[in-house]
């Protein structure tokens, strides 16, 4: 089974997008999560660094600038999806990737706190 480390650039991008209110609170993640073709289309217009920032995990041992290097996508390459973060959390917990699980948990709490404070304003 692959091992993953937290992609700090992905966490930072997610937080920045949450702060900018660039998120979707309710979505059918199975329908909106990026496909391989979506990833290819994104890479035609963006750098590997930008692609990487949409993922919470980095696969240990995988070559840089390959799709195999990046795991646990949390958005649709435009916005953060709350259900994407939940999917990352669930999948990481299911397979025992504790650091990714905790990073996703922290992001979910961060998003929920921001949404709550936005509703209070």
C-alpha positions as CSV (number, residue, x, y, z in Angstrom):
1,X,0.0,0.0,0.0
2,X,1.4,3.4,-0.8
3,X,2.4,5.8,1.9
4,X,1.5,9.5,1.9
5,X,2.7,12.7,3.5
6,X,0.7,15.8,3.9
7,X,1.0,18.2,1.0
8,X,1.4,21.5,2.9
9,X,0.9,23.5,-0.3
10,X,-2.5,21.7,-0.8
11,X,-3.5,22.6,2.8
12,X,-2.5,26.2,2.3
13,X,-4.4,26.5,-1.0
14,X,-7.5,25.0,0.5
15,X,-7.3,27.5,3.5
16,X,-6.8,30.4,1.2
17,X,-9.7,29.4,-1.0
18,X,-11.9,28.9,2.1
19,X,-11.0,32.4,3.3
20,X,-11.9,33.8,-0.1
21,X,-15.3,31.9,0.1
22,X,-14.4,29.8,-3.0
23,X,-16.2,26.7,-1.8
24,X,-19.2,24.5,-2.4
25,X,-20.9,23.3,0.7
26,X,-23.2,20.7,-0.8
27,X,-22.4,18.6,-3.8
28,X,-22.5,15.1,-5.0
29,X,-18.7,14.4,-4.8
30,X,-19.1,11.2,-7.0
31,X,-20.4,13.4,-9.8
32,X,-18.2,16.5,-9.4
33,X,-14.8,15.1,-8.3
34,X,-12.2,15.5,-11.1
35,X,-11.8,12.6,-13.5
36,X,-8.4,11.7,-15.1
37,X,-9.5,13.7,-18.2
38,X,-10.3,16.7,-16.0
39,X,-6.8,16.4,-14.6
40,X,-5.3,16.2,-18.0
41,X,-7.2,19.3,-19.2
42,X,-6.1,21.2,-16.1
43,X,-2.5,20.3,-16.7
44,X,-2.7,21.6,-20.3
45,X,-3.4,25.1,-18.9
46,X,-1.6,25.0,-15.6
47,X,1.7,23.9,-14.0
48,X,2.3,20.8,-12.0
49,X,2.7,23.0,-9.0
50,X,-0.8,24.3,-9.4
51,X,-2.1,20.8,-10.0
52,X,-0.4,19.6,-6.8
53,X,-2.0,22.2,-4.7
54,X,-5.4,20.6,-5.3
55,X,-4.3,17.5,-3.4
56,X,-3.8,16.9,0.4
57,X,-1.4,14.1,0.0
58,X,1.9,13.3,-1.7
59,X,2.7,9.7,-2.5
60,X,6.1,8.7,-1.1
61,X,8.5,7.4,-3.7
62,X,6.4,8.6,-6.7
63,X,8.2,10.7,-9.3
64,X,7.6,14.5,-9.2
65,X,5.4,15.8,-12.0
66,X,3.4,12.6,-12.4
67,X,-0.2,12.1,-11.4
68,X,0.9,9.2,-9.2
69,X,2.7,11.7,-7.0
70,X,-0.5,13.5,-5.9
71,X,-3.4,12.0,-3.9
72,X,-6.5,13.0,-2.0
73,X,-8.0,15.7,-4.3
74,X,-10.4,18.0,-2.4
75,X,-11.9,20.3,-5.1
76,X,-12.9,20.5,-8.7
77,X,-9.9,22.6,-9.8
78,X,-12.0,25.7,-9.3
79,X,-13.5,25.5,-5.8
80,X,-13.1,23.6,-2.6
81,X,-15.9,21.1,-2.0
82,X,-16.9,20.3,1.5
83,X,-17.8,16.8,0.3
84,X,-14.3,16.5,-1.3
85,X,-12.7,17.2,2.1
86,X,-15.0,14.7,3.8
87,X,-14.1,12.1,1.1
88,X,-10.4,12.7,1.8
89,X,-11.0,12.3,5.5
90,X,-13.0,9.1,5.1
91,X,-10.6,7.5,2.6
92,X,-7.6,8.4,4.7
93,X,-9.2,7.0,7.9
94,X,-10.3,3.9,6.1
95,X,-6.8,3.0,4.9
96,X,-4.9,4.2,8.0
97,X,-3.3,7.3,6.6
98,X,-3.4,9.2,9.9
99,X,-1.6,12.4,8.8
100,X,-3.9,12.9,5.8
101,X,-6.9,12.1,7.9
102,X,-6.0,14.7,10.4
103,X,-5.2,17.3,7.8
104,X,-8.6,16.7,6.2
105,X,-10.3,16.9,9.6
106,X,-8.6,20.2,10.4
107,X,-9.7,21.6,7.0
108,X,-13.2,20.5,7.5
109,X,-13.3,22.2,10.9
110,X,-11.7,25.3,9.4
111,X,-14.3,25.5,6.7
112,X,-17.2,24.9,9.0
113,X,-16.0,27.6,11.4
114,X,-15.7,30.1,8.5
115,X,-19.1,29.2,7.2
116,X,-20.6,29.6,10.6
117,X,-18.9,33.0,11.1
118,X,-20.1,34.1,7.6
119,X,-23.7,33.2,8.5
120,X,-23.5,35.3,11.7
121,X,-22.5,38.5,9.8
